Amino acid sequence: MPDDTLLAFDYGTQFIGVAIGNTLSGQARPLEVFPNTTRDARFGRVAQLLQDWQPTRLVVGLALDGDGGELPMTAQCRRFAQQLNGRFGLPVDLVDERGTSMAAQQAMGRRAGQRVDAVAAAIILQDYLDARRSAAAGGASIQHSMARRAFPEE
């Protein structure tokens, strides 16, 4: 498996959590949370992160309801993924993010005032990396696991 750096995003209307990981170690870690204010500010910060970390692939958490159905936020997550792909030309995968915010809150404990978005992004990315590892080891293909292609391969 190649040594690829990945950035993951937990997209929210007010804040965006970011995590970094790589395929060699198979590990993800929280990176930062930034406010989602304007389009220019959002993509300016993303551009800086891409320049700093040089990822080869991006992952975006896909908001779904408890049964896997779509929510109003689902379309916004898909649009953000499409915009990332269109603006920066990197492949983008969508990953089911159900339960990640609650898992992030549990992982962080009761730290008052701290945003969980970056930890949630790390959980999203770790799930993605684990699914890739399973697929590489002969498990279910990643397209049929929790990760979904944002866009078909050209």
N, C-alpha and C positions, 0 to 999 in steps of 0.2 A: 504494500500500500504506500503510495507516495506521501511525502511530508508536505501536506497542504495546510496553510493557515486559513482559518475561517472566522468570520465575525457573525454573531447572531444578534438579532434585534427583537426585543419585546415591545411592540408598537402600542402606544396608548395616545389618546387624544391630548393629554397634558404632558406626559413624560415618555421618553423612550429609553429602555434599558439596553445596555450593550454588553456582550460577553465575547471573549476570545478563546479559541482553542485550536488544536492542530490534530491532524490525523495520525501522526507518528506516536505521540503520547496517548492519544485518545482521551485527553482531558480538556475540560472547559473551565473557565474561571470568570467571575464577574469583572467587568472593566469600568463601566461608568454609567451614570444616568444623566441625561440632558433634557432640558425642557423642550417640548414640542410646541413652539410658538408660531413662527411663520415658515412658509415653504423654503425661503432663502436661508433662514437660520438653520432649519432642519438639514437641508442637503449640504449646506456649508460645513456643518459639523461632521456629517457622514463623509464628505470629501476629505476632511482632515484626518479622520480615523483611517480611511482607506490609504491615504498617503503614509501615515505613521506605521501601519501594521502590514500593508501589502497583502491582503487576503486574496486567495484564489477563488473563493466561493463565499456566498452570503446565505444566511438562514434567517427566516422571519417566522415568528410564532403566529399561528393561525387560530384566531378566537373562534371556538365552537361551543355550542351548548352541551349539556351533560350527555345527550344522546348522539352527539356528533353532527347535529343540524347547524345550519347557518344562523348567525346573529347579525344585527346591524353592523357590528364591529368587524365581522368577517370580511365584508366588502372593502372596508378601509385597510385591513391588513393586506389583502390581495393587491389593492391599488398601490400601497407602499412598496410591496415586493416588485410590482411591475415598474414602478418609477425607479427603483434601485437598478433594476436590470437595464432599463432604457437609458438612464443617465450615465451609468458607470460601466456598462457592458460586461458585468460579471454574472455568472450563473447564480440564480437564487432559488433556494428550496424553501417550501412552506412546511412547517411542522406543527402538528396538533399541539396546542399549548394548554389543553384542559388540565387544570389542577396545579399549574406551575406557580401561580401567585400564592396559592395556599401553601404549597410545599416550600416556597421561598420564605414565607412568613414563619413557618415552623423552623426552618433552618436558621433563620436570623434570631429567633426568640422574640422577646418583647422589647426590642430596642426602639424606644419612642422616637418618632419623628424621622426615622430612616426609611427611605424608599426601598422597596423590594424589587424594583424593575430589573436591575442588573443581575441580581441573584436569579430571578425568574428567567432572564435571557440565558444565563449559564445552565440552568436546568434544561431549557429548550435545546441548547446546543449539545449538552451531554447526552440527551435522549437521541439526538440526531447521530452523534458519533457512535453511540452504542448500537443503533440500528445499522449503521454502515459496517461496523465490525461484525455484527451478526450476519449480514448479507455476504460479506467477504468470506466468512467461515462456512458458508453453505446454508445459512438460514434463509428466511423469507427475503425476497428481494426488497430493496429499500423502497421501491415504488409501491409495494403492497404492505409495507409496514406503516409506522406512524408518519414518516416523511412523505410529503407529496411534492411532485415537481410543480414549480410555479409556472413553468413554461415548457412546452415540448422541446426536445433537442432539435436544433436546426439540421 
